[in-house]
Amino acid sequence: MTKVLELEAEIEFVATINDNKDCLMSQDPTQENPDALWFNIDIPKGHTLKAGDKVRVTVEKI
């Protein structure tokens, strides 16, 4: 696998998608910084994550 990106960010919001999954969100609040990276990712329920938790997202090409 080749690592493409590793991003560390604070979760800003956890949205309920349905009975099976939630969506973790961390977005650039201004959208004015072209270098800002952010994520929206669906994950299975039971994760125990909340707004304010810091996470690492890794993208790898397989």
NULUM-926645 format. One record per residue: residue in one letter; residue number from 1; x, y, z of N, C-alpha, C, O in turn. Coordinates in steps of 0.001 Angstrom, whole numbers, m for minus. Layout:
R code pos     n.u     n.v     n.w    ca.u    ca.v    ca.w     c.u     c.v     c.w     o.u     o.v     o.w
R    A NUM       X       Y       Z       X       Y       Z       X       Y       Z       X       Y       Z
...
***
This chain:
R code pos     n.u     n.v     n.w    ca.u    ca.v    ca.w     c.u     c.v     c.w     o.u     o.v     o.w
R    M   1     832   m1185       0       0       0       0     878    1252       0    1950    1280     605
R    T   2     406    2265    m681    1104    3532    m746     292    4594     m27    m857    4857    m383
R    K   3     902    5212    1001     197    6262    1731     101    7500     863    1104    7968     324
R    V   4   m1107    8031     729   m1361    9220     m63   m1450   10448     844    m945   11519     508
R    L   5   m2103   10275    2007   m2334   11407    2896   m2573   10913    4309   m3205    9877    4517
R    E   6   m2067   11658    5279   m2408   11425    6675   m2816   12778    7247   m2046   13737    7203
R    L   7   m4023   12849    7782   m4598   14097    8257   m5036   13932    9700   m5773   12999   10019
R    E   8   m4594   14823   10580   m5048   14830   11964   m5931   16051   12157   m5542   17163   11801
R    A   9   m7117   15851   12718   m8050   16962   12900   m9008   16662   14041   m9199   15512   14436
R    E  10   m9601   17721   14554  m10604   17596   15595  m11970   17392   14950  m12318   18081   13991
R    I  11  m12738   16451   15474  m14097   16245   14977  m14934   17451   15376  m14986   17815   16551
R    E  12  m15578   18062   14414  m16424   19215   14702  m17863   18805   14978  m18560   19456   15755
R    F  13  m18312   17716   14337  m19721   17347   14423  m19876   15870   14122  m19190   15340   13248
R    V  14  m20765   15203   14831  m21126   13815   14536  m22604   13806   14176  m23452   14130   15008
R    A  15  m22912   13437   12946  m24296   13418   12463  m24831   11995   12435  m24112   11063   12077
R    T  16  m26072   11832   12807  m26743   10538   12711  m27238   10369   11279  m28006   11192   10782
R    I  17  m26800    9309   10623  m27227    9025    9250  m28456    8117    9261  m29475    8426    8641
R    N  18  m28348    6995    9971  m29466    6066   10102  m29210    5177   11313  m28356    5502   12138
R    D  19  m29924    4072   11439  m29762    3193   12598  m28427    2458   12621  m28041    1900   13648
R    N  20  m27719    2454   11490  m26483    1682   11378  m25204    2502   11361  m24134    1979   11674
R    K  21  m25293    3787   10999  m24058    4552   10858  m24245    6026   11213  m25352    6564   11202
R    D  22  m23106    6653   11529  m23015    8086   11770  m22021    8673   10786  m21324    7938   10087
R    C  23  m21953    9995   10730  m21000   10679    9866  m20140   11601   10726  m20660   12467   11429
R    L  24  m18820   11410   10666  m17882   12290   11354  m17522   13425   10405  m17247   13194    9227
R    M  25  m17525   14652   10922  m17242   15803   10072  m16200   16713   10688  m16233   17004   11884
R    S  26  m15285   17152    9860  m14319   18183   10212  m14109   18994    8949  m13523   18502    7984
R    Q  27  m14583   20235    8945  m14523   21048    7744  m13854   22382    8015  m13873   22881    9140
R    D  28  m13266   22952    6982  m12723   24297    7068  m13907   25257    7203  m14725   25345    6287
R    P  29  m14017   25971    8312  m15190   26819    8519  m15271   28024    7581  m16345   28600    7409
R    T  30  m14154   28408    6978  m14177   29600    6125  m14239   29266    4639  m14753   30052    3843
R    Q  31  m13719   28109    4267  m13591   27717    2855  m12751   28702    2059  m12736   28663     829
R    E  32  m12042   29601    2773  m11213   30606    2102   m9754   30181    2006   m8989   30783    1252
R    N  33   m9351   29157    2756   m7971   28699    2741   m7855   27530    1764   m8336   26437    2061
R    P  34   m7232   27739     613   m7142   26667    m384   m6301   25475      73   m6377   24403    m528
R    D  35   m5498   25647    1130   m4666   24555    1630   m5347   23754    2734   m4816   22729    3159
R    A  36   m6499   24192    3205   m7186   23503    4298   m7730   22162    3819   m8317   22067    2741
R    L  37   m7530   21132    4627   m8044   19795    4332   m9111   19460    5369   m8986   19846    6532
R    W  38  m10147   18755    4964  m11204   18374    5886  m11805   17058    5444  m11483   16557    4367
R    F  39  m12686   16486    6273  m13277   15193    5934  m14732   15098    6393  m15151   15758    7344
R    N  40  m15467   14279    5706  m16799   13774    6063  m16705   12274    5813  m16471   11851    4681
R    I  41  m16883   11472    6845  m16748   10034    6652  m17806    9303    7464  m17984    9573    8652
R    D  42  m18494    8393    6830  m19486    7561    7511  m18782    6419    8221  m17877    5798    7664
R    I  43  m19207    6136    9479  m18647    5023   10240  m19780    4286   10945  m20821    4880   11227
R    P  44  m19591    3006   11233  m20623    2230   11912  m20898    2783   13314  m20007    3326   13966
R    K  45  m22142    2635   13758  m22527    3018   15123  m21665    2258   16125  m21079    1227   15795
R    G  46  m21592    2775   17354  m20827    2124   18401  m19411    2646   18522  m18614    2083   19273
R    H  47  m19076    3703   17808  m17711    4228   17751  m17295    5021   18996  m16095    5125   19253
R    T  48  m18181    5561   19749  m17958    6375   20964  m17271    7717   20703  m16886    8390   21660
R    L  49  m17106    8127   19453  m16480    9411   19139  m17481   10546   19322  m18690   10360   19176
R    K  50  m16946   11739   19648  m17808   12898   19851  m17082   14145   19362  m15871   14124   19141
R    A  51  m17830   15229   19197  m17239   16507   18796  m16143   16861   19789  m16314   16717   20999
R    G  52  m15020   17324   19265  m13881   17695   20091  m12800   16629   20150  m11652   16935   20473
R    D  53  m13146   15372   19843  m12139   14314   19804  m11217   14546   18607  m11665   14950   17534
R    K  54   m9934   14286   18805   m8969   14412   17708   m8769   13035   17092   m8598   12049   17809
R    V  55   m8791   12966   15763   m8638   11696   15040   m7591   11854   13940   m7233   12960   13536
R    R  56   m7123   10718   13480   m6196   10669   12348   m6877    9892   11227   m7367    8782   11432
R    V  57   m6900   10487   10053   m7462    9839    8860   m6307    9560    7915   m5550   10467    7568
R    T  58   m6173    8319    7499   m5115    7929    6574   m5746    7430    5277   m6665    6612    5299
R    V  59   m5251    7924    4161   m5694    7474    2842   m4537    6725    2216   m3433    7259    2110
R    E  60   m4785    5471    1794   m3771    4653    1156   m4298    4094    m155   m5467    3718    m252
R    K  61   m3461    4041   m1134   m3810    3416   m2407   m3456    1942   m2299   m2324    1590   m1968
R    I  62   m4441    1073   m2583   m4194    m363   m2492   m4281   m1027   m3853   m4099   m2240   m3960
***
